[in-house]
Amino acid sequence: MQTPFTSSLADGITLTCMQAKQFKTSVLSVTMTVPLSKNNGFAAILPHVLLRGTQNYPDMLSLSRKLDTLYGARIVPLIRKAGANLAIGFIADVIDERFAQDNLTNEVIDLLCELINKPALENGYLLNEYVESEKQNLIDRIARLKSDTRSYVVRRMREIMYENEPFGLCEYGDIEQIQNINAQNLTEYLKEIIDTSPMQIFYCGSVNQNEIAEKFKSAFSFKKCNKKPAENIILPAQSEPKYITETMPVSQGKLAMGLRTNVTATDDNYPAIMLFSTILGGYTGSRLFKHVREKLSLCYYASCGIDKFTGGMTITSGIENKNVEIVQKEILSQIDDMKNGNITEQELFDAKRNILDLLKSMNDSPLTLESYFQSGIMNNLSLSLDNLSEQIHLTSLQDVIKVGQNIKLDTIYFMKGEEGV
């Protein structure tokens, strides 16, 4: 599998390089990490405002024309929520240097750095026109979250489950706060995070890592970071699970169940909880799919996943309103059955094969590799794909059964569909 090379360019600036010659495009990203907080609105709007223009390319048209000269290179805003942290910045892709002899990678790096270091200003502040426009875009984006009900039900469940933890906060902030953002306070926020926040830089392509390092080191030589990423605080499950039902104008009910495992990617038994989750509902051969969906025909879909930073297990299902109680019962029954040791060696083998195939397939996409490694680094985690694959291989059936003993139900959220919709 691809092996990253991670180095420190300065205090708080981490560079991850992956030397790869099998991809036609190179991927770069530059992000700054801030703790999830009530200031998420400032963080979420900032990359969009910065991408409106720089000192040399003061508007979107001139920026677009510059990218066209780089064989259609792309730069898009990046807002990534992971654990207790939020990464904001930009991700870019460009034709790999092997296919064009025009120093494309260096030019894209220059442009990425200019977006952060030399934004378009007016009287020393970010342009008011750009700020106001992106405020409305962000408010509209928040309003549209409910339109994708399958993802919104998970978001809403996590808001409830993690109401006293940073992870429960929306990465886009709230509308009231966004309305109070202006050119002056957003410019001040930009200066603050440039000076103090950890920065993560990623590159995957064929250019030598030392060349990439020197280029970025020169661009951010002024940076003096004095903050660390926020630590993930893992809380126990509620003594009694929370049951929340909300009615929405949807034709299909949506169920989301949040459970606490107290196992994160920093724990030795993380591979075991990955396997438990996969056997339960991680693929089409899982119990939720074969038993609850196929055999009992109780849902339209059913799946399960683990968040490696919080240790939260999320189970989601699309159901008829009338089936909500029986679906909950059947899902919890499958969990209890697994806790009681009723897992077969074949189930373990199939789950291992599924996870290992997924890990292997990550090497086929530099964008997937960027997301995987950068989300880990912004939480002080080193997540080697090779090590994780080896640990999956070595995990026993008893390891999986044992790790399941600590799984506890915390929150059940049901999005009830309105009758007649």
C-alpha positions in Angstrom: 0.0 0.0 0.0 1.0 3.6 -0.3 3.3 4.8 2.5 3.2 8.4 3.4 6.3 10.4 4.4 5.4 12.9 7.2 7.7 15.7 8.2 7.5 19.0 10.2 8.3 22.1 8.2 8.1 24.3 11.3 6.3 24.4 14.6 2.7 23.4 13.9 3.2 22.8 10.1 3.0 19.1 9.1 3.7 17.9 5.5 2.5 14.5 4.3 3.9 13.4 1.0 3.1 10.3 -0.9 5.4 9.5 -3.8 3.1 8.0 -6.5 3.6 7.6 -10.3 0.5 5.6 -11.0 -1.9 8.6 -11.0 -2.6 10.9 -13.9 -3.3 13.8 -11.5 -1.5 15.0 -8.4 -3.5 16.1 -5.3 -2.5 18.9 -2.9 -4.3 20.3 0.1 -3.5 23.0 2.6 -5.7 23.2 5.7 -5.6 24.9 9.1 -7.1 23.1 12.1 -9.3 24.9 14.6 -11.3 23.3 17.5 -15.0 22.8 16.8 -16.7 25.7 18.6 -19.3 28.4 18.4 -17.0 30.1 15.8 -17.7 27.4 13.2 -19.5 29.9 11.0 -16.3 32.0 10.7 -14.3 28.9 9.8 -16.8 27.6 7.3 -17.2 30.8 5.3 -13.5 31.7 5.2 -12.3 29.4 2.4 -15.2 30.4 0.2 -14.4 34.1 0.6 -10.7 33.6 0.0 -11.4 31.6 -3.2 -13.2 34.7 -4.6 -9.9 36.5 -5.3 -6.3 37.2 -4.4 -4.0 40.2 -4.8 -2.8 39.0 -8.2 -6.2 37.5 -9.3 -8.8 39.7 -7.6 -11.9 38.0 -8.8 -13.3 34.6 -9.7 -12.9 35.3 -13.5 -9.2 36.0 -13.3 -8.7 33.1 -11.0 -10.5 30.8 -13.4 -8.4 32.0 -16.3 -5.3 31.3 -14.3 -6.4 27.8 -13.6 -7.2 27.3 -17.3 -3.6 28.0 -18.1 -2.7 25.2 -15.7 -4.4 22.6 -17.9 -7.7 22.9 -16.1 -6.3 22.5 -12.5 -9.0 22.7 -9.9 -9.0 24.3 -6.4 -12.0 23.9 -4.2 -12.7 25.0 -0.6 -12.3 22.2 2.0 -14.2 22.1 5.3 -13.6 18.9 7.2 -15.0 17.9 10.5 -13.2 15.1 12.4 -13.5 14.4 16.1 -13.3 17.6 18.1 -11.5 19.5 15.3 -12.4 21.3 12.1 -10.0 21.7 9.2 -10.5 24.5 6.7 -8.5 25.4 3.6 -8.2 24.2 0.0 -7.7 21.0 -2.0 -6.4 21.0 -5.5 -5.7 18.5 -8.3 -3.6 19.1 -11.4 -2.1 17.0 -14.2 0.9 15.1 -12.8 4.3 16.5 -13.6 5.1 13.4 -15.7 2.6 14.5 -18.3 3.4 18.2 -18.6 6.8 19.9 -18.4 5.5 23.3 -17.3 6.2 23.2 -13.5 2.4 22.9 -13.0 2.8 21.6 -9.4 4.8 24.6 -8.4 2.4 27.0 -9.9 -0.6 25.4 -8.1 1.4 25.6 -4.9 2.0 29.2 -5.5 -1.7 29.8 -6.1 -2.7 27.8 -3.0 -0.3 29.8 -0.8 -1.5 33.1 -2.4 -5.1 32.3 -1.5 -4.1 32.2 2.2 -1.3 34.7 2.4 -2.4 37.4 -0.1 -6.2 37.5 -0.4 -7.9 40.3 -2.2 -8.3 43.2 0.2 -10.0 46.6 0.3 -8.8 49.1 2.9 -7.0 46.3 4.7 -10.0 44.0 5.0 -11.5 41.2 2.9 -13.9 42.6 0.3 -17.3 43.3 1.8 -19.0 42.2 -1.4 -17.4 38.8 -1.2 -18.2 38.4 2.5 -21.8 39.3 2.1 -22.3 37.0 -0.9 -20.7 34.0 0.8 -22.7 34.6 4.0 -25.9 34.1 2.0 -24.4 31.1 0.3 -23.5 29.5 3.6 -27.0 30.3 5.1 -28.5 28.6 2.0 -26.2 25.6 2.5 -27.4 25.1 6.0 -31.0 25.4 5.0 -30.5 22.7 2.4 -29.1 20.2 4.9 -32.6 18.9 5.5 -33.2 18.1 1.8 -30.9 15.0 2.0 -32.9 13.2 4.7 -30.6 10.2 4.7 -27.6 12.2 5.9 -29.6 14.7 7.8 -31.1 12.0 10.2 -27.5 11.1 11.1 -26.5 14.8 11.6 -29.6 15.4 13.8 -29.0 12.3 15.9 -25.4 13.4 16.5 -26.5 16.8 17.5 -28.7 15.2 20.2 -26.2 12.5 21.2 -23.2 14.8 21.4 -25.0 17.9 22.7 -22.4 18.4 25.4 -19.4 17.7 23.2 -17.8 19.6 20.3 -18.6 16.8 17.8 -22.3 17.6 18.1 -21.7 21.1 16.6 -22.5 21.8 13.0 -19.4 22.4 11.0 -21.1 25.3 9.2 -22.0 27.2 12.4 -25.5 28.6 13.0 -27.4 31.2 11.0 -27.6 33.8 13.7 -23.8 33.8 14.1 -23.2 33.9 10.3 -25.4 37.0 10.0 -23.1 38.8 12.4 -20.0 38.1 10.3 -18.5 41.1 8.5 -15.4 42.0 6.5 -13.5 43.3 9.6 -14.1 40.5 12.0 -13.6 37.8 9.3 -10.2 39.4 8.4 -9.2 39.4 12.1 -10.2 35.7 12.3 -8.1 34.9 9.2 -5.0 36.6 10.8 -5.5 34.8 14.1 -5.7 31.3 12.6 -2.8 31.9 10.2 -0.7 33.0 13.2 -1.7 30.4 15.7 -3.5 27.3 14.2 -1.8 24.1 13.2 -1.4 23.7 9.4 -1.5 20.4 7.5 -0.2 20.1 4.0 -0.6 17.1 1.8 0.8 16.1 -1.6 0.4 12.9 -3.6 2.2 12.8 -7.0 5.5 12.2 -8.7 7.4 15.4 -7.7 10.2 14.8 -5.2 9.1 15.4 -1.6 12.1 17.6 -0.8 11.0 20.0 -3.6 7.5 20.1 -2.2 8.7 20.7 1.3 11.0 23.6 0.3 8.3 25.3 -1.6 5.8 25.3 1.2 8.4 26.0 3.9 9.4 29.2 2.1 5.7 30.3 1.7 4.9 29.9 5.4 8.3 30.7 7.0 6.6 33.5 9.0 4.1 31.2 10.7 4.5 30.7 14.4 1.9 28.2 15.6 1.3 28.0 19.4 -1.8 25.8 19.5 -2.4 22.1 19.3 -5.4 20.2 17.9 -8.2 19.8 20.4 -8.2 16.5 22.2 -11.1 14.1 21.7 -12.9 13.6 25.1 -14.8 10.3 25.1 -17.9 10.3 27.4 -19.8 7.3 28.6 -23.3 6.5 27.3 -26.4 7.9 29.0 -27.6 5.9 31.9 -30.9 5.7 30.1 -31.0 6.1 26.3 -32.6 9.2 24.8 -35.6 8.6 22.5 -36.4 11.5 20.2 -39.1 11.6 17.5 -39.5 14.5 15.1 -42.1 14.7 12.2 -41.0 15.9 8.8 -42.6 16.1 5.4 -41.0 13.0 4.1 -42.6 9.9 2.6 -40.3 7.4 4.3 -39.4 7.3 8.0 -35.7 7.5 8.9 -34.2 5.9 12.0 -30.8 6.7 13.5 -29.3 4.9 16.5 -26.2 6.2 18.3 -24.2 3.8 20.5 -21.0 4.4 22.4 -18.2 1.9 22.1 -15.5 3.7 24.0 -13.0 2.5 21.3 -11.2 4.9 19.0 -8.4 4.6 16.5 -5.9 5.1 19.3 -7.0 1.8 20.9 -5.4 -1.6 20.3 -8.8 -3.1 19.9 -10.0 -0.6 17.2 -9.7 -3.3 14.5 -12.0 -5.5 16.5 -14.7 -2.8 16.7 -14.3 -2.3 13.0 -15.1 -5.9 12.5 -18.0 -5.9 14.9 -19.5 -3.0 13.0 -19.0 -4.6 9.6 -20.5 -7.9 10.7 -23.5 -6.1 12.1 -24.2 -3.7 9.2 -21.1 -2.7 7.2 -21.8 -4.4 3.9 -24.4 -6.4 1.9 -23.5 -9.6 3.6 -24.1 -8.1 7.1 -26.7 -9.1 9.6 -28.8 -6.0 9.3 -28.9 -6.3 5.5 -29.6 -10.1 5.4 -31.9 -10.4 8.5 -33.6 -7.1 9.0 -33.8 -5.9 5.4 -34.0 -9.2 3.3 -35.4 -11.8 5.6 -37.9 -9.7 7.6 -38.5 -7.0 4.9 -38.7 -4.4 7.7 -36.6 -1.6 6.0 -35.5 -0.1 2.8 -31.9 0.0 3.9 -29.9 -0.6 7.0 -26.3 0.1 7.7 -23.8 0.5 10.5 -20.6 2.5 10.8 -17.9 3.5 13.3 -16.4 7.0 13.9 -12.7 6.4 14.6 -12.3 9.7 16.5 -15.3 9.6 18.9 -15.9 5.8 19.1 -19.5 6.4 18.2 -21.4 3.6 16.3 -24.2 4.9 14.1 -26.9 2.6 12.7 -29.3 4.0 10.2 -32.4 2.6 8.5 -35.2 3.7 6.2 -38.5 2.3 7.4 -42.3 2.6 7.4 -43.5 4.6 10.4 -45.5 1.6 11.7 -42.4 -0.5 11.9 -40.2 1.7 14.1 -40.5 -0.2 17.3 -40.0 -3.6 15.8 -37.0 -2.4 13.7 -35.4 -1.1 16.9 -36.0 -4.4 18.6 -34.6 -6.4 15.8 -31.4 -4.3 15.5 -30.8 -4.4 19.3 -31.5 -8.2 19.2 -28.8 -8.7 16.6 -26.3 -6.7 18.7 -27.1 -8.7 21.8 -26.8 -11.9 19.9 -23.3 -10.9 18.8 -22.4 -9.8 22.3 -23.4 -13.3 23.5 -20.8 -14.8 21.3 -23.0 -16.0 18.4 -20.7 -14.9 15.6 -19.4 -17.5 13.2 -15.9 -17.8 11.7 -17.4 -17.4 8.3 -18.9 -14.0 9.3 -15.5 -13.0 10.6 -13.8 -14.1 7.5 -16.2 -12.2 5.2 -16.0 -9.1 7.3 -12.2 -9.2 7.2 -12.2 -9.6 3.4 -14.6 -6.7 3.1 -12.5 -4.3 5.2 -9.2 -5.4 3.6 -10.7 -4.8 0.1 -11.8 -1.4 1.1 -8.4 -0.5 2.6 -6.7 -1.7 -0.6 -9.0 0.2 -2.8 -8.1 3.5 -1.0 -4.8 3.3 -2.9 -6.7 3.8 -6.2 -7.6 7.4 -5.3 -5.3 10.2 -4.2 -8.4 12.1 -3.0 -9.3 9.3 -0.7 -5.8 9.0 0.6 -5.7 12.7 1.3 -8.9 12.5 3.4 -7.8 9.5 5.3 -4.3 10.7 6.3 -5.2 14.4 6.8 -8.2 13.6 9.1 -5.8 11.5 11.2 -3.1 14.1 11.4 -5.5 16.9 12.4 -6.3 14.6 15.4 -2.7 13.7 16.3 -3.2 10.2 14.8 -0.8 8.2 12.6 -3.0 5.8 10.6 -0.9 3.5 8.6 -2.9 1.5 6.1 -0.4 -1.4 6.2 -0.5 -1.6 10.0 -4.3 -1.5 10.1 -4.5 -4.2 7.5 -2.1 -6.4 9.5 -4.1 -5.8 12.7 -7.3 -6.8 10.9 -5.7 -10.0 9.8 -4.6 -10.8 13.3 -7.9 -10.0 15.1 -9.6 -13.1 16.5 -13.3 -14.0 16.9 -12.9 -13.7 20.7 -11.4 -10.2 20.2 -14.6 -9.2 18.3 -16.9 -10.7 20.9 -15.0 -9.1 23.8 -15.0 -5.6 22.3 -18.7 -5.8 21.8 -19.4 -6.2 25.5 -18.8 -2.4 26.1 -21.2 -1.2 23.4 -24.1 0.7 24.9 -27.1 2.4 23.3 -27.1 6.2 23.9 -29.6 7.8 21.5 -32.4 6.8 19.2 -33.7 9.5 16.8 -36.6 8.8 14.5 -37.6 11.1 11.7 -41.3 10.3 11.3 -42.7 10.8 7.9 -46.0 12.7 7.6 -49.0 10.7 6.6 -50.0 11.3 3.0 -46.7 12.8 1.8 
